[in-house]
């Protein structure tokens, strides 16, 4: 694996390293949303949503599309949702392993 690929992966996972950014991406699964819509769904301040979107934009994970006075955000690559689903599966497997371990005690 080349150094550039390794660096890309590290930066990519850093961008996904915030629970709020993961929540934003999960909200974008079904299509575009504005900052106001994301704020309402996540119950956080608009400035915080904008800050997290800026990080995701800087890593080319989300993109904004201006329409009138609104900017609609969407995920650039739907494969990211597959990655998030795999992470959820790993988490669930981890819980199953812990449950099994506790049951044998």
C-alpha positions, 0 to 999 in steps of 0.5 A, spaced: 500 500 500 502 506 498 504 512 503 498 516 499 493 511 500 495 510 507 495 518 509 488 518 505 485 513 509 488 516 516 485 523 514 478 519 512 477 516 518 479 522 522 473 526 519 469 520 521 472 520 528 466 525 531 460 522 533 456 528 531 459 527 524 457 520 524 450 522 526 450 528 520 452 522 515 446 518 518 441 523 517 444 524 509 442 517 508 436 518 505 438 525 501 439 532 501 438 536 507 439 543 509 443 546 515 436 548 518 433 541 517 440 537 520 439 542 526 432 540 527 433 533 527 439 533 531 437 538 536 444 542 536 446 549 534 446 551 527 453 553 528 455 546 530 452 543 524 455 548 519 462 547 523 462 539 522 459 540 515 465 544 513 470 538 516 466 533 512 466 538 506 474 539 506 475 531 506 470 531 500 465 526 504 459 531 503 458 536 498 453 542 498 448 545 492 445 552 493 438 553 491 435 560 492 437 562 499 438 554 501 444 550 501 442 542 500 448 537 503 449 530 501 454 525 501 458 524 495 459 517 495 454 512 498 459 507 499 460 511 506 454 508 508 456 501 507 462 503 511 458 505 517 453 499 516 459 495 517 462 498 523 455 497 526 455 490 524 462 490 528 459 493 534 453 488 534 458 482 533 462 485 539 456 486 543 454 478 542 461 476 544 461 480 550 454 477 552 457 470 550 463 471 555 458 473 560 453 468 559 459 463 560 461 466 567 
